[in-house]
């Protein structure tokens, strides 16, 4: 699958690209040494949470998620995707560049089978690939809450007569850490500009992988069952 991702400027952050429904909690910057890397890395970390509604019982939703080889490639598009083993994927999330500094992050993600009603996604190594000047630690989890349809749709002023008796809220969290090794000319910039650079990359990872993939999974699930797509709340 070919990526249609564009080049993104690294030195500007546009917070409006993130939907107001979701939220970041905590945003830390730390200059540190990575034990197995030769250069000085700057660490950026954020915590992100969101949810989506699925017009079906939790059992049907989890069965769909378990069959991720059937939908992951089409829902991840236009990101470039390569399978890794049974439950893993390598994704190219976009190209970034500014002032001669270019970066095209590629990360490996494993969709772990559910355990005690919780799905987890974690970073895994990509075979025969060594990231240059960056590392990404992506740790996500999903839980499921069934809500009576009548209660939910009355609250949201939606006609529920033709829909299932319950809906499932998929609530997920993401703990995201990015390590960036900037060239010397970037490190000469003010710390606030370096912070903005890292924040820009964090936001792009969240937007491309979590928000976009979540919406397309939601769309794919409902389209294939002839169900209306739940409204996105802003």
C-alpha positions in Angstrom: 0.0 0.0 0.0 1.4 3.4 -0.9 1.4 6.3 1.4 -0.2 9.6 0.3 1.2 11.5 3.3 2.4 15.0 2.7 5.5 16.8 4.1 4.7 18.4 7.4 6.5 21.5 8.8 8.3 20.5 12.0 8.6 24.0 13.5 4.9 25.0 13.8 2.2 23.5 15.9 -1.4 23.9 15.0 -3.5 22.8 18.1 -6.7 23.3 16.1 -5.8 20.1 14.2 -6.9 18.2 17.3 -10.6 17.7 17.9 -11.7 19.5 21.0 -13.5 16.3 22.2 -10.2 14.7 23.0 -7.7 15.9 25.5 -4.0 15.8 26.5 -3.1 15.5 30.1 0.5 16.3 31.0 3.2 17.4 28.5 6.8 17.0 29.6 10.1 17.8 28.0 13.4 16.3 29.2 16.9 16.2 27.7 18.3 12.8 28.4 20.6 10.0 27.2 19.3 6.8 25.8 21.3 3.8 27.0 21.8 2.2 23.5 22.0 5.4 21.5 25.0 7.7 20.9 23.4 11.1 20.7 21.6 13.3 23.3 17.8 12.9 23.0 15.0 15.2 23.9 12.1 13.4 25.5 8.4 14.5 24.9 5.6 12.8 26.7 1.8 13.2 26.7 -1.3 11.3 27.9 -4.3 11.2 25.6 -7.8 9.8 26.0 -11.0 9.6 23.9 -13.9 7.4 23.2 -16.2 6.3 20.3 -19.7 4.8 20.2 -20.5 1.6 18.3 -24.2 0.8 17.6 -23.8 -2.9 18.6 -23.3 -5.1 21.6 -19.8 -5.3 23.1 -19.6 -9.0 22.0 -20.0 -8.0 18.3 -17.6 -5.1 18.7 -14.9 -7.2 20.2 -15.4 -9.9 17.5 -14.8 -7.2 14.9 -11.7 -5.9 16.6 -10.3 -9.5 16.9 -10.5 -9.8 13.1 -8.1 -6.9 12.6 -6.3 -8.5 9.6 -9.5 -8.0 7.7 -9.8 -4.3 8.3 -6.6 -2.8 9.6 -5.0 -2.0 6.2 -8.0 -0.3 4.7 -8.7 1.7 7.9 -5.1 2.8 8.2 -5.0 4.1 4.7 -3.4 6.4 3.5 -0.6 5.4 5.9 1.7 2.8 4.5 1.2 -0.5 6.4 3.3 -3.7 6.5 2.3 -6.8 8.6 4.6 -8.0 11.4 3.8 -11.5 12.5 0.3 -12.4 13.6 -0.8 -9.2 15.4 1.7 -6.5 14.5 2.0 -3.8 11.8 4.6 -1.4 10.7 3.2 2.1 9.9 4.8 5.1 8.2 2.9 8.0 9.8 4.0 10.9 7.6 7.0 12.9 6.4 8.2 15.9 8.4 10.8 18.5 7.5 11.9 22.0 8.0 15.2 24.0 7.5 16.9 20.9 6.1 15.9 18.6 8.9 13.7 15.7 7.6 12.1 12.9 9.5 9.7 10.1 8.4 8.7 8.2 11.5 8.0 4.5 11.1 6.7 2.6 14.1 5.7 -1.0 14.9 2.5 -1.6 16.7 1.1 -4.9 18.1 -2.6 -5.3 18.7 -2.7 -7.7 21.6 -5.6 -10.1 22.1 -8.1 -8.9 24.7 -7.4 -9.9 28.3 -10.1 -9.4 31.0 -12.1 -7.2 28.6 -9.2 -4.9 27.8 -7.4 -4.5 24.5 -3.9 -3.1 24.4 -1.7 -1.8 21.7 2.1 -1.5 22.3 5.2 -0.6 20.4 7.2 -3.4 18.9 10.5 -3.5 16.9 10.3 -3.5 13.1 12.4 -6.4 11.7 15.5 -5.2 9.8 14.8 -1.5 10.6 16.6 0.8 12.9 15.0 4.2 13.6 17.3 7.2 12.8 17.3 10.0 15.3 14.0 9.1 17.0 12.2 6.6 19.1 8.5 6.2 19.8 6.9 4.4 22.7 3.1 4.0 22.0 1.1 2.3 24.8 -2.7 2.3 24.3 -5.6 0.5 25.9 -9.3 0.1 25.1 -12.2 -0.8 27.4 -15.9 -1.4 26.6 -19.1 -0.1 28.3 -22.5 -1.2 27.2 -25.3 1.5 27.4 -29.0 0.9 26.9 -29.9 2.3 23.5 -33.1 4.0 24.7 -31.2 5.9 27.4 -28.4 6.9 25.1 -30.5 8.0 22.1 -33.0 10.0 24.2 -30.0 11.8 25.7 -28.7 12.7 22.2 -32.1 13.3 20.6 -31.7 10.4 18.1 -34.4 8.0 16.7 -33.3 4.6 18.0 -36.2 2.4 16.9 -34.3 0.8 14.0 -31.1 0.4 16.0 -29.8 -2.4 18.4 -31.1 -2.4 22.0 -27.7 -1.5 23.3 -24.7 0.5 22.2 -21.0 0.1 23.2 -18.8 2.9 24.2 -15.2 2.1 23.4 -13.0 4.1 25.8 -9.3 4.3 25.1 -6.2 5.9 26.5 -2.8 6.5 25.0 0.5 7.1 26.8 2.9 8.4 24.2 6.6 9.2 24.5 8.8 10.4 21.7 12.6 10.7 21.8 14.1 13.1 19.2 17.8 13.5 18.5 18.0 17.0 16.9 20.9 18.1 14.8 23.2 20.8 16.3 21.7 23.7 14.4 18.3 22.8 15.8 19.6 22.6 19.4 20.8 26.2 19.0 17.2 27.3 18.8 15.3 28.5 21.9 14.0 25.7 24.1 10.5 26.9 23.5 11.0 26.3 19.8 12.3 22.8 20.4 9.3 22.1 22.6 7.0 23.2 19.8 8.9 20.9 17.4 8.4 17.9 19.6 4.8 18.8 20.3 4.1 19.0 16.6 5.3 15.5 16.1 3.4 14.1 19.1 0.2 15.7 17.8 0.8 14.3 14.3 1.3 10.8 15.6 -1.9 11.1 17.7 -3.9 12.6 14.8 -2.7 10.1 12.2 -2.8 6.9 14.2 -5.3 7.3 17.0 -7.9 9.9 15.9 -7.9 9.0 12.2 -7.7 5.3 12.7 -10.4 5.4 15.4 -12.8 7.3 13.1 -12.2 5.0 10.1 -12.7 1.9 12.3 -16.0 3.3 13.5 -17.0 4.1 9.9 -16.0 0.7 8.6 -17.8 -1.1 11.3 -21.1 0.7 10.8 -21.0 0.8 7.0 -20.5 -2.9 6.7 -23.6 -3.5 8.9 -25.8 -0.9 7.2 -25.9 1.2 10.4 -25.7 5.0 10.6 -22.5 6.4 11.7 -22.7 7.9 15.2 -22.3 11.7 15.3 -18.9 13.0 16.2 -19.3 15.3 19.2 -17.2 18.5 19.2 
